[in-house]
Amino acid sequence: MSAIPSKIQFHKQSQQLELHFGGERFLLPAEFLRVYSPSAEVKGHGPGQAVLQHGKKDVGISKIERAGNYALKLIFDDGHDSGIFTWDYFYEIGKNQEKMWQQYLEDLHKAGKSREKDTSVVKFIH
């Protein structure tokens, strides 16, 4: 399917991106978009190389840029800015959001990771 959104709206306060594809409406939270970024940093460079994202519960979107007529580039406030979200990808993750979110929560649990930012480690820069 070649999906093109008929409406795109970012809700800054709730940090959710709203997309309409015909009669379908998807509300995609920043955390969901961050952990399912289509970037190589998240997906890896091949099958089985995905990197589980954790500690992203409070991540926000600081900027949204158009990428031609086919995609958006989302810049997250944790510095992540390398994923290009195509219209087709937005549609795919919108349609499968509930299943993908449950899988993410299961993967976090299995890995002993959390959605919460890890504040127990303090880094010192010399």
N, C-alpha and C positions, 0 to 999 in steps of 0.2 A: 504494500500500500504506500502510495506517495501522499503523505499527510502534510497539509499546510494549515497552521492554526489561523482561525478566523479572528481570534482575540488573544492578546497576551497582556497580562497585567501583573505587576509585582506589588505585593502587599508588604510594605516595609516593616510595619509593626509586628505582624505575625511571621515575617520572613518566609512567605509562601509565594510561589510563582503559579499563577492561574493561567491555564491554557484552554482554549476552546477549539475543538476540531469538529466542525459541523455541530451536531446536537450533543456531542460529548464534552464534558467539562472535567478537567483534572486540576487538583490543587496539590502542588508538589512542595513540601517543606524543604528548606535549605539543607537541613541535615541529610534528608533522603537524597537530594541532588548531589551533595558532596560525597557521600559514601558510594554512590553509583555514578560518579563522574566517568565519562568515557575516555579519560586521559590514560596514557601509558603508565603513569605513576600509580593509578588505581587498578586498571585492568591488566597491567603487565604487557609484555611484548609478544605473548603467545598463549595458547591454551594452558590452563593450570597455573598461570603465573600471577593471578590476581592478588593484590595486597589488601588484606582486611583492614579497613579503616576503623579506628576506634577513638573515643574521646571527642566526638564531633557533635554532641548533643546541642551545644550552644553556638555552633558555627552559624555565621550569617553571610548573606550575599552583600558585598560592598559595592559592586558595580556590574552592570549588564551591558554587553556590547553586541551589536549585530555582526554576524560573520556572513557577509554576502546576503543572498536571498534565501538561504537554506538552513541557517543555524544561528545560535546565540553562543557567545562566550561568556561564561559566568566567572566572576572574580570573587572568591570567598575571603572573608576577613581573617582566615588563618594562613593566607598567603597563596593558597592553591589557585592557579589561574590557567592551567594548561588543557582543560577539556573543552572541546567544541561539541555542543549539544545540537545535533541536527533535528529538524522537525520530526523525521521518522523515529529518531531515538526518543524524543520527548513523548511521542505517541505510544511507543512500545513500553516505556517505563510507566506511563500513565495508566495504560490498560492493565499492567501487571503489578501495579504498586503494592497492593495488599500482600500478594504472594512474595514479592521481592523483599518487602519489609520484614515479613515473618522469617524468611530465609536468613536475612541479615542478623536478626536478633538471635536466631539459633546458632549461627556461625560465631557471633560474639560470645555466647554462652559456652560453646564447645572450646573456644580458644582462651577462656578465662579472662576475657576483656570486657570493657564497659563502654557505654555511651558517654559516660561522664569523663570530663577532662581529668587526667592524672595530675593531681597537684602535690603528690607525695614526693616527687623527685624535684630537687632544686638543682639547677645547673649554674655553675660558676664559670664565668669567662675570665681568663687571665690575660 
